[in-house]
Amino acid sequence: MHRISIVVNKNWEVEPILAGLANGQFRPAELPFPLIIQSNLSENFRVSANPANADKNARAIIVLKDGSANSLTVKIWCIQDFMDPKASSSSSEEKERVLKPLLAAEAPELVIAMGTAGYISDNSYAGCVVFGGRFFVHDGDPNNPRSHMVNSNFEKSLPINANANIFNVISPGFKSKIEAKLLPPPNNPCIHLTCLASQYYTAVGSVNVTDYGKYAWVDAAAVTAFRQVEPNFPVGSLETTHGVIRLCSDKPTIFISAITDREGNFDMEVNAGQNYVCAFNAGIVLGQFLADLNAMLIKTLKFDFAAI
């Protein structure tokens, strides 16, 4: 049985993602309802102090069965659930502390980093969803006392470590199925809501930044740093946590970004409604991706999620 761990950054991101997965009007018919689905708003949801304490800490568990050995189990986790509430919810150092034991205990065959993000373009892509396989992590505030994550892979272009055939799932047929369901966000929505996917898309992330005001210049600095080491590969998204997830495990890792705004326009284009609708769209896309990935696995007697 194949195992996938989907890791979402914030509480307010995972809630609409789960809504997109669970809603019968948006979930593909071949995707079963989650065996477990939990909201942090529920009085019954209490995360164990041990971040690797079995399935009761997962936000959702989905099992896609067909009676073969290639059936698929998917678990969805929220990083913020495990973080010390006294720490900044944006602390990369605290995210790293809780992620490493979680992913080590789960030992998935594939990790999917997921969350909201910006996109570099004069035209808006808000409401679209981006898949990619490469990562670049920029230390945006190295002297920040509230977050001091350190890693030798900062400022390096990290190549895809997952099987690039995963991206074949995002076919024209896949896009036609999800495009009819995607919802326009309230602020400057993309004219043609769709899913963009390439193994060459890079998640460019700025870590150790706990003051949102600094993103006015930190994101641009991250892109500049990326272009200095990698002039050719396209930037798939700009955010804070995809790269942290990539660095917390040696397992094959890809990312799914819910695009909320254009780089440099965060203050004008992002609010609670924008985040919710865009993350909801990512949940819709994720549901179809899991269903179609499972169909591909059924046809493939042996599939290795690691890079070939």
C-alpha positions as a Markdown table, in Angstrom:
| # | Residue | x | y | z |
|---|---|---|---|---|
| 1 | Met | 0.0 | 0.0 | 0.0 |
| 2 | His | 1.3 | 3.4 | -0.9 |
| 3 | Arg | 1.5 | 6.2 | 1.7 |
| 4 | Ile | 1.4 | 10.0 | 1.2 |
| 5 | Ser | 1.8 | 12.7 | 3.8 |
| 6 | Ile | 0.3 | 16.1 | 2.9 |
| 7 | Val | 1.7 | 18.8 | 5.1 |
| 8 | Val | -0.1 | 22.2 | 5.4 |
| 9 | Asn | 1.3 | 25.2 | 7.0 |
| 10 | Lys | -1.4 | 27.1 | 9.0 |
| 11 | Asn | -4.7 | 26.2 | 10.6 |
| 12 | Trp | -6.6 | 28.8 | 8.4 |
| 13 | Glu | -5.1 | 27.1 | 5.3 |
| 14 | Val | -6.0 | 23.5 | 6.2 |
| 15 | Glu | -9.6 | 24.2 | 7.0 |
| 16 | Pro | -10.7 | 25.3 | 3.5 |
| 17 | Ile | -8.5 | 22.6 | 1.9 |
| 18 | Leu | -10.4 | 20.0 | 3.9 |
| 19 | Ala | -13.7 | 21.7 | 2.9 |
| 20 | Gly | -12.8 | 21.4 | -0.8 |
| 21 | Leu | -11.9 | 17.7 | -0.3 |
| 22 | Ala | -15.1 | 16.8 | 1.7 |
| 23 | Asn | -17.7 | 18.8 | -0.3 |
| 24 | Gly | -19.7 | 16.3 | -2.4 |
| 25 | Gln | -20.3 | 18.9 | -5.2 |
| 26 | Phe | -16.5 | 19.4 | -5.6 |
| 27 | Arg | -15.0 | 16.1 | -4.6 |
| 28 | Pro | -14.6 | 13.7 | -7.5 |
| 29 | Ala | -16.9 | 10.7 | -7.3 |
| 30 | Glu | -13.9 | 8.2 | -7.2 |
| 31 | Leu | -12.4 | 10.0 | -4.2 |
| 32 | Pro | -13.9 | 8.5 | -1.0 |
| 33 | Phe | -15.0 | 10.7 | 1.9 |
| 34 | Pro | -12.1 | 10.8 | 4.5 |
| 35 | Leu | -12.1 | 8.1 | 7.1 |
| 36 | Ile | -11.1 | 10.8 | 9.6 |
| 37 | Ile | -11.6 | 14.6 | 9.2 |
| 38 | Gln | -11.0 | 17.0 | 12.0 |
| 39 | Ser | -11.4 | 20.7 | 12.5 |
| 40 | Asn | -9.3 | 22.7 | 15.0 |
| 41 | Leu | -12.6 | 24.4 | 15.8 |
| 42 | Ser | -14.0 | 21.2 | 17.2 |
| 43 | Glu | -14.0 | 20.7 | 21.0 |
| 44 | Asn | -12.9 | 17.1 | 20.5 |
| 45 | Phe | -9.8 | 18.0 | 18.5 |
| 46 | Arg | -6.8 | 18.0 | 20.8 |
| 47 | Val | -3.3 | 17.4 | 19.5 |
| 48 | Ser | -1.0 | 15.2 | 21.5 |
| 49 | Ala | 2.2 | 16.8 | 22.9 |
| 50 | Asn | 4.0 | 14.1 | 20.9 |
| 51 | Pro | 3.8 | 15.2 | 17.2 |
| 52 | Ala | 4.2 | 11.6 | 16.0 |
| 53 | Asn | 1.3 | 10.2 | 18.1 |
| 54 | Ala | -0.4 | 8.1 | 15.5 |
| 55 | Asp | -3.5 | 9.0 | 13.5 |
| 56 | Lys | -5.4 | 11.0 | 16.0 |
| 57 | Asn | -3.3 | 14.0 | 15.2 |
| 58 | Ala | -4.0 | 13.8 | 11.5 |
| 59 | Arg | -6.4 | 16.4 | 10.1 |
| 60 | Ala | -7.7 | 13.8 | 7.6 |
| 61 | Ile | -7.1 | 10.3 | 6.5 |
| 62 | Ile | -8.2 | 9.1 | 3.0 |
| 63 | Val | -7.9 | 5.6 | 1.8 |
| 64 | Leu | -8.4 | 4.8 | -1.9 |
| 65 | Lys | -8.9 | 1.1 | -2.4 |
| 66 | Asp | -9.4 | -1.1 | -5.4 |
| 67 | Gly | -8.4 | -4.5 | -3.9 |
| 68 | Ser | -4.8 | -4.3 | -5.2 |
| 69 | Ala | -1.5 | -3.9 | -3.5 |
| 70 | Asn | -1.3 | -0.4 | -5.1 |
| 71 | Ser | -4.1 | 1.1 | -3.0 |
| 72 | Leu | -3.3 | 4.5 | -1.5 |
| 73 | Thr | -3.4 | 5.9 | 2.0 |
| 74 | Val | -3.2 | 9.7 | 2.4 |
| 75 | Lys | -2.8 | 11.6 | 5.7 |
| 76 | Ile | -3.1 | 15.4 | 6.0 |
| 77 | Trp | -1.3 | 17.2 | 8.7 |
| 78 | Cys | -1.2 | 20.9 | 9.8 |
| 79 | Ile | 2.1 | 22.1 | 11.1 |
| 80 | Gln | 0.6 | 24.8 | 13.4 |
| 81 | Asp | -1.3 | 22.1 | 15.3 |
| 82 | Phe | 1.9 | 20.9 | 16.8 |
| 83 | Met | 3.7 | 24.2 | 17.4 |
| 84 | Asp | 4.3 | 25.7 | 20.8 |
| 85 | Pro | 1.6 | 28.5 | 21.1 |
| 86 | Lys | 4.2 | 30.7 | 22.8 |
| 87 | Ala | 6.3 | 30.7 | 19.6 |
| 88 | Ser | 5.5 | 32.8 | 16.6 |
| 89 | Ser | 3.2 | 30.9 | 14.2 |
| 90 | Ser | 5.6 | 32.0 | 11.5 |
| 91 | Ser | 8.7 | 30.6 | 13.2 |
| 92 | Ser | 10.6 | 28.4 | 10.7 |
| 93 | Glu | 12.7 | 27.1 | 13.6 |
| 94 | Glu | 9.6 | 25.9 | 15.5 |
| 95 | Lys | 8.2 | 24.4 | 12.3 |
| 96 | Glu | 11.4 | 22.4 | 11.8 |
| 97 | Arg | 11.3 | 21.2 | 15.4 |
| 98 | Val | 7.9 | 19.6 | 15.1 |
| 99 | Leu | 8.1 | 18.4 | 11.5 |
| 100 | Lys | 11.2 | 16.3 | 11.7 |
| 101 | Pro | 9.8 | 13.8 | 14.2 |
| 102 | Leu | 6.4 | 13.7 | 12.5 |
| 103 | Leu | 7.8 | 12.9 | 9.1 |
| 104 | Ala | 10.3 | 10.5 | 10.5 |
| 105 | Ala | 7.6 | 8.6 | 12.3 |
| 106 | Glu | 5.2 | 8.5 | 9.3 |
| 107 | Ala | 7.9 | 7.5 | 6.8 |
| 108 | Pro | 5.7 | 8.3 | 3.8 |
| 109 | Glu | 6.7 | 7.4 | 0.2 |
| 110 | Leu | 5.8 | 10.9 | -0.9 |
| 111 | Val | 5.5 | 14.3 | 1.0 |
| 112 | Ile | 3.4 | 17.1 | -0.5 |
| 113 | Ala | 4.0 | 20.5 | 0.9 |
| 114 | Met | 0.9 | 22.6 | 0.7 |
| 115 | Gly | -0.3 | 26.2 | 1.4 |
| 116 | Thr | -1.1 | 29.6 | 0.1 |
| 117 | Ala | 1.5 | 31.6 | -1.9 |
| 118 | Gly | 2.3 | 34.5 | -4.2 |
| 119 | Tyr | 3.1 | 34.3 | -7.9 |
| 120 | Ile | 5.5 | 36.4 | -10.0 |
| 121 | Ser | 3.5 | 38.0 | -12.9 |
| 122 | Asp | 2.0 | 41.3 | -13.9 |
| 123 | Asn | -1.2 | 39.4 | -14.6 |
| 124 | Ser | -3.1 | 37.9 | -11.7 |
| 125 | Tyr | -3.1 | 34.2 | -11.1 |
| 126 | Ala | -5.1 | 34.4 | -7.9 |
| 127 | Gly | -7.3 | 31.3 | -7.5 |
| 128 | Cys | -5.0 | 29.1 | -9.6 |
| 129 | Val | -3.1 | 26.2 | -8.2 |
| 130 | Val | 0.6 | 25.4 | -8.9 |
| 131 | Phe | 2.3 | 22.0 | -8.7 |
| 132 | Gly | 6.1 | 21.9 | -8.7 |
| 133 | Gly | 9.1 | 19.7 | -7.7 |
| 134 | Arg | 12.0 | 22.0 | -7.0 |
| 135 | Phe | 12.8 | 24.2 | -4.0 |
| 136 | Phe | 14.9 | 27.2 | -3.0 |
| 137 | Val | 15.2 | 28.4 | 0.6 |
| 138 | His | 16.4 | 31.9 | 1.4 |
| 139 | Asp | 17.1 | 33.1 | 4.9 |
| 140 | Gly | 15.1 | 36.3 | 5.0 |
| 141 | Asp | 16.0 | 37.3 | 8.5 |
| 142 | Pro | 19.1 | 35.6 | 9.7 |
| 143 | Asn | 19.4 | 37.6 | 12.9 |
| 144 | Asn | 15.8 | 37.1 | 14.0 |
| 145 | Pro | 15.7 | 36.0 | 17.7 |
| 146 | Arg | 12.2 | 34.6 | 17.2 |
| 147 | Ser | 13.2 | 32.2 | 14.5 |
| 148 | His | 16.8 | 31.0 | 13.9 |
| 149 | Met | 16.5 | 27.9 | 11.6 |
| 150 | Val | 19.9 | 27.1 | 10.1 |
| 151 | Asn | 20.5 | 24.7 | 7.3 |
| 152 | Ser | 23.5 | 24.1 | 4.9 |
| 153 | Asn | 21.0 | 23.9 | 2.0 |
| 154 | Phe | 19.9 | 27.5 | 2.3 |
| 155 | Glu | 20.5 | 29.5 | -0.8 |
| 156 | Lys | 20.9 | 26.4 | -3.0 |
| 157 | Ser | 18.7 | 25.2 | -5.9 |
| 158 | Leu | 17.3 | 21.9 | -4.6 |
| 159 | Pro | 16.6 | 19.5 | -7.5 |
| 160 | Ile | 13.5 | 17.4 | -7.8 |
| 161 | Asn | 13.8 | 14.3 | -5.6 |
| 162 | Ala | 10.5 | 12.8 | -6.6 |
| 163 | Asn | 9.6 | 10.7 | -9.7 |
| 164 | Ala | 8.8 | 13.2 | -12.4 |
| 165 | Asn | 6.1 | 10.9 | -13.8 |
| 166 | Ile | 3.9 | 12.1 | -10.9 |
| 167 | Phe | 3.4 | 15.3 | -13.0 |
| 168 | Asn | 1.8 | 13.3 | -15.8 |
| 169 | Val | -1.3 | 13.2 | -13.7 |
| 170 | Ile | -1.9 | 16.9 | -14.5 |
| 171 | Ser | -3.1 | 16.1 | -18.0 |
| 172 | Pro | -5.4 | 18.1 | -20.2 |
| 173 | Gly | -8.2 | 15.8 | -19.1 |
| 174 | Phe | -7.3 | 16.5 | -15.4 |
| 175 | Lys | -7.5 | 20.3 | -16.1 |
| 176 | Ser | -10.8 | 20.1 | -17.8 |
| 177 | Lys | -12.3 | 18.3 | -14.7 |
| 178 | Ile | -11.1 | 20.8 | -12.2 |
| 179 | Glu | -11.4 | 24.1 | -14.1 |
| 180 | Ala | -15.2 | 23.9 | -14.1 |
| 181 | Lys | -15.1 | 23.7 | -10.3 |
| 182 | Leu | -12.6 | 26.4 | -9.3 |
| 183 | Leu | -14.0 | 29.5 | -7.7 |
| 184 | Pro | -12.9 | 33.1 | -8.3 |
| 185 | Pro | -11.4 | 34.8 | -5.2 |
| 186 | Pro | -12.8 | 38.2 | -4.3 |
| 187 | Asn | -9.7 | 40.2 | -5.1 |
| 188 | Asn | -8.3 | 40.4 | -8.7 |
| 189 | Pro | -9.0 | 36.8 | -9.7 |
| 190 | Cys | -7.3 | 35.1 | -12.6 |
| 191 | Ile | -9.3 | 35.4 | -15.8 |
| 192 | His | -8.8 | 31.7 | -16.6 |
| 193 | Leu | -8.6 | 29.7 | -13.4 |
| 194 | Thr | -6.6 | 26.6 | -13.9 |
| 195 | Cys | -3.8 | 24.3 | -12.5 |
| 196 | Leu | -0.2 | 24.9 | -13.6 |
| 197 | Ala | 2.2 | 22.0 | -13.2 |
| 198 | Ser | 5.8 | 21.3 | -14.0 |
| 199 | Gln | 8.6 | 19.4 | -12.4 |
| 200 | Tyr | 10.8 | 22.5 | -13.1 |
| 201 | Tyr | 8.6 | 24.9 | -11.1 |
| 202 | Thr | 10.5 | 26.0 | -8.0 |
| 203 | Ala | 9.0 | 27.0 | -4.7 |
| 204 | Val | 11.1 | 30.0 | -3.6 |
| 205 | Gly | 10.7 | 30.4 | 0.1 |
| 206 | Ser | 11.8 | 33.0 | 2.7 |
| 207 | Val | 12.4 | 31.5 | 6.1 |
| 208 | Asn | 13.0 | 33.0 | 9.6 |
| 209 | Val | 10.7 | 36.0 | 8.9 |
| 210 | Thr | 8.1 | 36.5 | 11.6 |
| 211 | Asp | 7.3 | 40.2 | 10.8 |
| 212 | Tyr | 4.9 | 40.2 | 7.9 |
| 213 | Gly | 5.9 | 43.8 | 7.1 |
| 214 | Lys | 9.3 | 42.6 | 6.0 |
| 215 | Tyr | 7.9 | 40.7 | 3.1 |
| 216 | Ala | 7.7 | 44.0 | 1.2 |
| 217 | Trp | 11.3 | 43.5 | 0.4 |
| 218 | Val | 12.2 | 39.9 | 1.5 |
| 219 | Asp | 10.3 | 38.2 | -1.3 |
| 220 | Ala | 12.1 | 40.3 | -3.9 |
| 221 | Ala | 15.4 | 39.5 | -2.2 |
| 222 | Ala | 14.6 | 35.8 | -2.3 |
| 223 | Val | 13.9 | 35.9 | -6.0 |
| 224 | Thr | 17.1 | 37.8 | -6.6 |
| 225 | Ala | 19.1 | 35.2 | -4.6 |
| 226 | Phe | 17.4 | 32.4 | -6.5 |
| 227 | Arg | 18.2 | 33.9 | -9.9 |
| 228 | Gln | 21.9 | 34.2 | -8.9 |
| 229 | Val | 22.2 | 30.4 | -8.6 |
| 230 | Glu | 19.5 | 29.4 | -11.0 |
| 231 | Pro | 18.8 | 31.7 | -14.0 |
| 232 | Asn | 16.6 | 29.4 | -16.0 |
| 233 | Phe | 14.0 | 27.4 | -14.0 |
| 234 | Pro | 10.7 | 29.2 | -13.4 |
| 235 | Val | 9.5 | 30.3 | -10.0 |
| 236 | Gly | 6.3 | 28.4 | -9.2 |
| 237 | Ser | 5.4 | 30.3 | -6.1 |
| 238 | Leu | 6.7 | 32.6 | -3.3 |
| 239 | Glu | 5.9 | 31.6 | 0.3 |
| 240 | Thr | 7.5 | 30.6 | 3.6 |
| 241 | Thr | 7.1 | 26.9 | 4.4 |
| 242 | His | 7.3 | 24.6 | 1.3 |
| 243 | Gly | 11.1 | 24.6 | 1.6 |
| 244 | Val | 11.1 | 24.0 | 5.3 |
| 245 | Ile | 9.0 | 20.9 | 4.7 |
| 246 | Arg | 11.4 | 19.8 | 2.0 |
| 247 | Leu | 14.4 | 20.2 | 4.3 |
| 248 | Cys | 12.8 | 18.2 | 7.2 |
| 249 | Ser | 12.7 | 14.9 | 5.4 |
| 250 | Asp | 14.7 | 12.9 | 2.9 |
| 251 | Lys | 11.5 | 11.6 | 1.3 |
| 252 | Pro | 10.5 | 12.5 | -2.2 |
| 253 | Thr | 8.7 | 15.9 | -1.9 |
| 254 | Ile | 6.6 | 18.0 | -4.3 |
| 255 | Phe | 4.6 | 21.2 | -3.6 |
| 256 | Ile | 1.1 | 22.4 | -4.2 |
| 257 | Ser | 0.6 | 26.2 | -3.9 |
| 258 | Ala | -2.7 | 28.0 | -3.7 |
| 259 | Ile | -2.0 | 31.3 | -5.5 |
| 260 | Thr | -3.5 | 34.3 | -3.6 |
| 261 | Asp | -1.6 | 37.3 | -5.0 |
| 262 | Arg | 1.0 | 38.8 | -7.3 |
| 263 | Glu | 4.5 | 39.3 | -5.8 |
| 264 | Gly | 4.6 | 42.8 | -4.3 |
| 265 | Asn | 0.8 | 43.1 | -4.0 |
| 266 | Phe | 0.2 | 41.1 | -0.8 |
| 267 | Asp | -1.3 | 44.0 | 1.2 |
| 268 | Met | -3.7 | 45.0 | -1.6 |
| 269 | Glu | -4.8 | 41.5 | -2.7 |
| 270 | Val | -4.8 | 39.2 | 0.4 |
| 271 | Asn | -7.4 | 39.0 | 3.2 |
| 272 | Ala | -9.2 | 36.2 | 4.9 |
| 273 | Gly | -11.7 | 35.8 | 2.1 |
| 274 | Gln | -8.9 | 35.6 | -0.5 |
| 275 | Asn | -7.0 | 33.0 | 1.5 |
| 276 | Tyr | -10.1 | 30.9 | 2.1 |
| 277 | Val | -11.3 | 30.7 | -1.5 |
| 278 | Cys | -7.8 | 30.1 | -2.9 |
| 279 | Ala | -7.1 | 27.3 | -0.4 |
| 280 | Phe | -10.5 | 25.8 | -1.1 |
| 281 | Asn | -9.5 | 25.7 | -4.8 |
| 282 | Ala | -6.3 | 23.9 | -3.8 |
| 283 | Gly | -8.5 | 21.3 | -1.9 |
| 284 | Ile | -10.5 | 20.8 | -5.1 |
| 285 | Val | -7.4 | 20.2 | -7.1 |
| 286 | Leu | -5.9 | 18.0 | -4.5 |
| 287 | Gly | -8.9 | 15.7 | -4.5 |
| 288 | Gln | -8.8 | 15.2 | -8.3 |
| 289 | Phe | -5.0 | 14.7 | -8.1 |
| 290 | Leu | -5.3 | 12.0 | -5.5 |
| 291 | Ala | -8.1 | 10.2 | -7.5 |
| 292 | Asp | -6.2 | 10.4 | -10.8 |
| 293 | Leu | -2.9 | 9.5 | -9.1 |
| 294 | Asn | -4.5 | 6.4 | -7.6 |
| 295 | Ala | -5.8 | 5.4 | -11.0 |
| 296 | Met | -2.3 | 5.7 | -12.4 |
| 297 | Leu | -0.9 | 3.6 | -9.5 |
| 298 | Ile | -3.5 | 0.9 | -10.2 |
| 299 | Lys | -2.3 | 0.6 | -13.8 |
| 300 | Thr | 1.3 | 0.5 | -12.8 |
| 301 | Leu | 2.4 | -2.7 | -11.1 |
| 302 | Lys | 5.4 | -1.1 | -9.5 |
| 303 | Phe | 5.8 | 2.6 | -8.9 |
| 304 | Asp | 8.6 | 4.3 | -7.1 |
| 305 | Phe | 7.9 | 7.8 | -5.8 |
| 306 | Ala | 11.6 | 8.6 | -5.6 |
| 307 | Ala | 13.4 | 10.3 | -8.5 |
| 308 | Ile | 14.4 | 7.9 | -11.2 |
